[in-house]
């Protein structure tokens, strides 16, 4: 089954087209990356899928169901997003418990205590963290909470927007290993945005290379080891990464 399907996706901000004709499929259980320089449109694609980019045209399907331009509660249960900045994405005056419980309240789901404690365990945080505030956590702990929040509704698809780029290098590997483990344990599909090709090589099966809002090549993850890119921009990106 196809988890994510985009056909001729255009996304605009104030009439300025920043994503142009993006087309790709992500298989269920796959980890797929969007790579390219800053401003290439990678994160905008994620926002369109998540319902955070109002001006778009084309087709977006998640688990076989088309996304409309209206808020979609059913799709939100299936598809969740983890943002780049773990501090900016958490409410500073809400405890971890409140952050994690919010989605359960919105969707009318019970067993709150059990669900919160289980998801904290899943991301490697014990119950001591449940009633702490974001400022009482390290960057890595905050990103674990952000990942836990995304897992609360037991989604099948997770959108990862540069999930480790705001973290210290010493913590990045921990979070990447956590995400890799969660994908296997929960049979998740990942669509990940990254400018860090070694991260993509560790995490992803395939990638789409973007520049100036357009996808110029779709390549297997093995291309990051053997340099088997065909488009000049993709080859230049690979060379600049030290490949």
C-alpha positions as CSV (number, residue, x, y, z in Angstrom):
1,X,0.0,0.0,0.0
2,X,1.1,3.6,-0.7
3,X,1.4,5.6,2.5
4,X,1.9,9.0,0.8
5,X,1.2,10.0,-2.8
6,X,1.8,13.5,-4.3
7,X,0.8,14.3,-7.8
8,X,1.7,17.7,-9.4
9,X,1.7,19.4,-6.0
10,X,2.1,23.2,-6.2
11,X,2.3,25.2,-3.0
12,X,2.2,29.0,-2.9
13,X,2.7,31.8,-0.3
14,X,0.9,35.0,-1.1
15,X,0.7,34.0,-4.8
16,X,4.4,33.1,-5.0
17,X,4.8,29.4,-6.1
18,X,7.5,27.8,-3.9
19,X,6.8,24.2,-4.7
20,X,6.3,23.3,-8.4
21,X,4.8,20.0,-9.6
22,X,6.1,17.8,-6.8
23,X,5.3,14.1,-7.6
24,X,6.4,11.1,-5.6
25,X,5.0,8.0,-3.7
26,X,6.1,6.7,-0.4
27,X,5.4,3.0,0.3
28,X,3.9,2.0,3.6
29,X,6.7,1.3,6.1
30,X,9.3,3.1,4.0
31,X,11.6,5.9,5.2
32,X,11.8,8.6,2.4
33,X,13.7,11.9,2.5
34,X,13.4,15.2,0.9
35,X,16.9,16.7,0.5
36,X,18.3,20.0,-0.8
37,X,19.6,23.4,0.3
38,X,17.6,25.7,2.5
39,X,14.8,27.4,0.6
40,X,14.3,24.5,-1.8
41,X,10.8,23.8,-0.7
42,X,11.3,20.7,1.4
43,X,9.6,21.8,4.6
44,X,6.8,23.4,2.6
45,X,5.9,19.9,1.1
46,X,5.6,18.6,4.7
47,X,3.4,21.5,5.7
48,X,1.0,20.9,2.8
49,X,0.7,17.2,3.7
50,X,0.0,18.2,7.3
51,X,-2.6,20.8,6.4
52,X,-0.4,23.8,7.4
53,X,0.0,25.3,3.9
54,X,-3.4,26.7,2.8
55,X,-2.4,27.6,-0.8
56,X,-1.9,24.4,-2.7
57,X,-3.0,22.6,-5.8
58,X,-2.6,19.1,-7.1
59,X,-3.3,15.8,-5.3
60,X,-2.2,14.8,-1.8
61,X,-3.2,11.3,-0.6
62,X,-2.3,9.8,2.8
63,X,-3.0,6.0,3.2
64,X,-5.2,6.1,0.1
65,X,-7.4,9.0,1.2
66,X,-7.2,12.4,-0.5
67,X,-6.4,15.4,1.6
68,X,-8.9,18.3,1.3
69,X,-8.1,22.0,2.0
70,X,-10.1,21.7,5.2
71,X,-8.9,20.5,8.6
72,X,-9.2,16.7,8.7
73,X,-9.4,15.1,12.1
74,X,-9.3,11.6,10.8
75,X,-6.1,12.3,8.8
76,X,-4.5,13.9,11.9
77,X,-4.9,10.6,13.7
78,X,-3.0,8.8,10.9
79,X,-0.4,11.4,10.1
80,X,1.6,13.5,12.6
81,X,4.5,15.9,12.3
82,X,7.7,16.5,14.4
83,X,9.1,19.9,14.0
84,X,12.7,21.2,13.8
85,X,12.8,23.3,17.0
86,X,11.8,21.2,20.0
87,X,11.5,24.2,22.3
88,X,9.5,26.4,19.9
89,X,7.0,23.6,19.2
90,X,6.2,22.9,22.9
91,X,4.1,25.4,24.9
92,X,6.4,26.9,27.6
93,X,3.7,27.0,30.2
94,X,2.3,23.5,29.8
95,X,3.7,20.4,31.5
96,X,4.8,17.4,29.5
97,X,1.6,15.7,30.7
98,X,-0.6,18.5,29.4
99,X,1.3,18.5,26.0
100,X,0.8,14.8,25.6
101,X,-2.8,14.7,26.8
102,X,-4.0,17.5,24.6
103,X,-4.5,15.3,21.5
104,X,-6.3,12.6,23.5
105,X,-8.8,15.2,24.7
106,X,-9.3,16.7,21.2
107,X,-10.0,13.2,19.8
108,X,-12.0,12.0,22.8
109,X,-9.7,9.1,23.7
110,X,-9.5,7.6,27.1
111,X,-6.9,5.7,29.2
112,X,-5.0,9.0,29.5
113,X,-2.6,8.0,32.3
114,X,-1.8,4.7,30.7
115,X,-1.2,6.2,27.3
116,X,1.0,9.0,28.5
117,X,3.2,6.8,30.6
118,X,3.5,4.2,27.8
119,X,4.5,6.8,25.2
120,X,7.1,8.3,27.6
121,X,8.6,4.9,28.1
122,X,8.6,4.4,24.3
123,X,10.8,7.5,23.8
124,X,13.1,6.7,26.7
125,X,11.8,9.1,29.4
126,X,10.6,7.8,32.8
127,X,7.6,9.1,34.7
128,X,9.6,11.7,36.5
129,X,9.4,13.8,33.4
130,X,5.6,13.8,33.2
131,X,4.9,16.9,35.2
132,X,8.0,19.0,34.2
133,X,7.9,22.0,31.9
134,X,9.9,22.4,28.7
135,X,12.4,24.8,30.3
136,X,13.3,22.0,32.8
137,X,14.3,19.7,30.0
138,X,17.4,19.5,27.8
139,X,17.2,19.9,24.0
140,X,17.3,16.1,23.5
141,X,14.6,15.5,26.2
142,X,12.4,18.2,24.6
143,X,12.7,16.5,21.2
144,X,11.8,13.2,22.8
145,X,8.6,14.8,24.2
146,X,7.9,16.2,20.7
147,X,8.2,12.7,19.3
148,X,6.1,11.3,22.1
149,X,3.4,13.9,21.3
150,X,3.4,12.8,17.6
151,X,3.0,9.1,18.8
152,X,0.1,9.8,21.1
153,X,-2.6,9.1,18.5
154,X,-0.8,6.0,17.2
155,X,-0.3,7.4,13.7
156,X,1.0,5.3,10.8
157,X,2.8,8.1,9.1
158,X,5.2,10.6,10.6
159,X,6.5,13.8,9.0
160,X,10.0,14.7,10.3
161,X,11.2,18.3,9.6
162,X,14.9,18.3,10.3
163,X,14.3,16.5,13.6
164,X,17.9,16.7,14.9
165,X,19.3,19.9,13.3
166,X,18.6,22.0,16.4
167,X,20.3,19.6,18.7
168,X,23.9,19.3,19.9
169,X,25.9,16.8,17.9
170,X,26.3,14.5,20.9
171,X,22.5,14.2,21.2
172,X,21.7,13.9,17.5
173,X,22.7,10.2,17.2
174,X,20.5,9.3,20.2
175,X,17.5,10.8,18.6
176,X,18.2,9.3,15.2
177,X,18.6,5.8,16.8
178,X,15.3,6.4,18.7
179,X,13.5,7.3,15.5
180,X,14.9,4.2,13.8
181,X,13.8,2.0,16.7
182,X,10.3,3.5,16.8
183,X,9.9,3.0,13.1
184,X,10.6,-0.7,13.5
185,X,8.5,-1.2,16.6
186,X,5.4,0.8,15.4
187,X,5.7,-0.1,11.7
188,X,5.8,3.6,10.9
189,X,6.3,5.3,7.5
190,X,8.6,8.3,7.6
191,X,8.8,11.3,5.3
192,X,11.9,13.2,6.5
193,X,13.3,16.6,5.5
194,X,17.0,17.0,5.9
195,X,20.0,18.9,4.5
196,X,22.3,16.5,6.2
197,X,23.1,13.7,3.8
198,X,24.8,11.4,6.3
199,X,21.6,11.5,8.4
200,X,19.6,10.6,5.3
201,X,22.0,7.7,4.5
202,X,21.5,6.4,8.0
203,X,17.7,6.8,8.2
204,X,16.2,6.5,4.7
205,X,15.5,4.0,1.9
206,X,15.1,6.6,-0.9
207,X,15.2,10.3,-1.4
208,X,13.9,13.1,-3.6
209,X,16.4,15.8,-4.4
210,X,14.8,19.3,-4.5
211,X,16.1,22.7,-5.8
212,X,14.2,25.9,-6.4
213,X,10.9,24.2,-5.5
214,X,11.3,21.3,-7.9
215,X,12.2,17.6,-7.5
216,X,15.0,17.0,-9.9
217,X,15.9,13.4,-9.0
218,X,14.5,10.5,-7.0
219,X,17.4,8.2,-5.9
220,X,17.9,5.2,-3.6
221,X,19.7,5.7,-0.3
222,X,22.6,3.7,-1.7
223,X,23.4,6.6,-3.9
224,X,24.9,8.3,-0.8
225,X,27.5,5.5,-0.7
226,X,28.2,5.0,-4.4
227,X,27.5,8.5,-5.7
228,X,25.1,7.2,-8.4
229,X,23.2,10.4,-8.9
230,X,22.3,11.5,-12.4
231,X,21.2,15.2,-12.2
232,X,24.0,17.8,-12.0
233,X,22.5,19.5,-8.9
234,X,22.2,16.1,-7.1
235,X,25.8,15.3,-8.0
236,X,26.9,18.7,-6.8
237,X,25.0,18.3,-3.5
238,X,26.6,14.9,-3.0
239,X,30.1,16.3,-3.7
240,X,29.6,19.2,-1.3
241,X,28.7,16.8,1.5
242,X,32.1,15.1,1.1
243,X,30.8,12.2,-0.9
